[in-house]
Amino acid sequence: RRGNARGCAAAMEGAGEEMRRLMDRFKCRDDVAPAGGGGKGKVQFYDLRGVTEKDLTKKDKENMENAMNALKERKRRGERMPRIVRVTPQNMEAFLNKSKEKYTFIDNLPKTKLNSGREMPLIGLGTWKSKKGEIKEAVISALRSGYRHIDCAEYYANEDEVGEGLQKVFAEGFVKREEVFLTSKLWNNHHSEDSVKPALQSILKNLRVDYLDLLLIHWPVTGNVGPTVQPPIMETWQAMEKLVSEGLVRSIGISNFSVKKIDQILTYAKIPPAVSQVEVHPYWRQDNMIQYCKGKGIHVTAYSPLGSPDSSAMFRRSGPKLMDDPKLNAIAKKLGKSPAQCLIRWGIQHGTSILPKSVNSGRIKANIDVLSWELPRGDFDALCSLQTQMRMVDGQYFLNPKGPYRTEEELWDSETAESTVAPLESLKQKYTFIDNLPKTKLNSFDALCSLQTQMRMVDGQYFLNPKGPYRTEEEFWDS
């Protein structure tokens, strides 16, 4: 078995991209091993147990034959050949143990079951606004820290680095592809029926995977100018449904859609949205959205759960910052937690999955360290009652005087701060409270005790009977 693996590995250098993709199917991990002269050499592990010719296509066999011919030609010309290092079972065990020490495995990682039947971990790593060159290590750090959910998007322009991070972790052999929930999103220019699948294929290529766990429509926007969105969302949705039937996507959903827009999708969807990803945090609670989706069997994922502190400059946003909120910081100090941890914990208790974003390994670990404790009810309620209610990501850059969205009210279908607060808050608006209601002071306690009228209101006379046992009230009450 190892002999076959070594031969295939050695052949790869002359095999081209197709051969590399073939071998990646069997690759377990990368590591280093002692080499001659006290140095170290790169070792690639391939698991070919149980692999037969039936597992290889005709093209696979051609690629392997071409690779071996290229290798023979290199040897004939006297060129440098890949060096084979003999790895004993004992050395392999040492490599495995050393690598495994980098990983944290969380047995009680909370998950939700989607209406598609798939399970999604409630805490995922957000990748929006991550700088070039940072996200690969962030993905590696997250998966080693116990995360099993990575949220990506075509628009973020970093899925190739996410893919590099994924492959690095998968190659180490301790986390499998099927254990990681991967989400991506179609950007606005890929809504037409003939562009949905090519866009997905590009996403899969960048991520270096064969399927997505969840594909979302990023915005209900296509970039067209006019009275209605073109191509219509219905066309996009039906193209995404085909991806599910083809096995390229496990679940589908929407992002930044209002309740009204979700209702419209449900009128024609053969596969209902599994997830609605929207902005949710104590400064934009979205209680009505969450309750609506719960009633429809749609899970809500909260993006920007920390209030999107690093997008203020991008959107030229002014106003209070959630992470600086005095109540939040007082609660965090009292509990001995960071404000970010309290917000993440609030998101879980609020009924959503959450996508905290960080490229700092320390904060990545801290952000998932919220599973062994809860916000006390009073503190949770305090965060649920913060007066500031405002979107941090309002979509105003999609507005156009010529349509289809001329105002924020049209984009969000008038889902304002007032319409997204908890039902109790809405109910409270139906009441009138009179501060100066006239009152009178009652007499003293002693005066009430000296009132002359003294009579039973419930005298028990319906139990009296001339034949006993109680013939009169005096007998019943013993005078």
Steps between C-alpha positions, in 0.01 A plus 500: 500500500772749594695404191209604279464824692869582464495429129196723446643775718830498317323515167303805593776750424471425131129432490336838476194639672266211415731247661530716809122516535482124461751438777335759726207259524722255687724745682481480878737773610839672467776472756877502534733210569871467584719497191865421442758725664273594789262706289129464436302424190137545400290184513160458335274225632253321271245247613437252219346227713221331315559697178450289187485569128125546536568818699699654214355644181654449159636856521651424842687204357627705207624770738681243711662341195612842373640585841699178518635555147608851599674358804682236294615770258641708783689197629636424150634856472666469838290777657441528873227264618266535798666347804308222674530488879407175667247574775460229760173446689673637811606821324157540346341475846736771626409727207129448568527572872705815444249638251200402711626712789413808293129413503214558741202268460167626639261215577202720585524740207140626470327443167161563345319267264393680182179428311720327240590240761860625528661608827675837525732599789371813677837676507686564175797705390406809299740592219368839384755785479794271576815638337688315230748260651322472838201276444687176429658499845171613657322198349775266619491653849119477516483134397780410739313685777185293453298700245316288245318775310660746256295776335630625165378700203594549139507878558759478781764410239691275740349157442821379337681562830217338693547198274873492573426501873242224464735278303780555751273381782347212304849384403597477868237230530317595820206688348309363203319697233163358606555633853527863384189701407590731210279792396545728202287761324414594143591857419259740330636451148440124506123483534404390150420136438801448274748659741400336831670165441823644351522733801463204735760301309743790539426509873561125533825526307627780723398316817644175362191298590242299307185642660367777724297442814310825446469746213329836559381783277718776644258790437161541329688717251632435149642840405234575239330840480124507460171447678560132591792272577621329182561215466229428755583323824275213390739420215798497735323285757391238250856479364624442855244226552654316205839515674348314794360228274845468336669451838719807468326676789339345809282793610401839357391826657504879491688788653379857561142417400200656673206299632295614199766381255528163675121466481521553125759222462279261696220543246699320229786317674507123463787503750436759775785713631689316772673812635442874508829677574446855625662755726411427864644636825363685806502829303290336224313211658276393210254327736220505246723347230609224739144420605375506142776263385441269794137471394608412146768249602783727379811538714644849556876557489628827647778679318687791658409369850748744655338800333744516206746731681747504211251612233437852632754659271392293200137610532577845645283406792477711813319434824545270799714188473366181651837383634526828698152472654521566878245229592678240288838583650361497855353154441827376350701632794261344752518157329873513435446466125581720202226714341536288185444178694186646660364600159568156355335335799204740462466395135477131590243567774311728262438202272742552210826361374774761494803591288761692699788615280864518603843421358665510844557146628450605863164662429397212275547263795328738743199539272415131521567483875134573575356150527550424869308800638190712436399860546284523814138580415526855631808575291348342190185711546711811550669447162158432346376838619777731373330806354730546199357317199676561169638305207876506464477359146206685346556430129475866402769444235239300302250786486428671168247777424394299193440179694447224573579626854480876534496514880602282793130448571460339158811284539397375843121525443466753783657274762597784733632497854142520626391198298790278605479536878351231717120447487469617862652832404256530210212410729610765748443765233124426515484621861462850640674572829369796705763638732271750675203267558311658800498291818371526859665376813305231684422522876742347739516130573325549834208680335446205267509267798215688670243495223157417654361269236600141576344222289601184314485518125532121475283367783469132406122495522477269200633224726219536764238224537214465758609138551865595568779482545481883475146639543601863556792733425578503873549123494703516182729774631471400868327831587 
